[in-house]
Amino acid sequence: MKRAKDFPIEQARRVTAREVEAARKAIEERLGRKRVRRGRPPKGDEKYAPFSIRLHPRVIAWAKKEAKRRGLGYQTVINEALIKATA
């Protein structure tokens, strides 16, 4: 198969989870070490819920300024302020 268009796509199928696991184990045995896990790490016990809210532009400007000063994300600053207000 010299060109991609020569591939018999009608004969293609999805790889099963069992095949993926077998390939992973074979690679680990061959290389003698585990593969590095990629992607986002698992979330903690305290999960955040997606939520949409409208805020005054001055609040957002303050949060962005504070976030830049502290080296954080502005949503983190807003979240901390809300948690502090509820305590």
Secondary structure, DSSP 8 states (H G I E B T S, - for coil): --SGGGS-GGG-----HHHHHHHHHHHHHHHTS-----S-----SS----------HHHHHHHHHHHHHHTS-HHHHHHHHHHHHH-
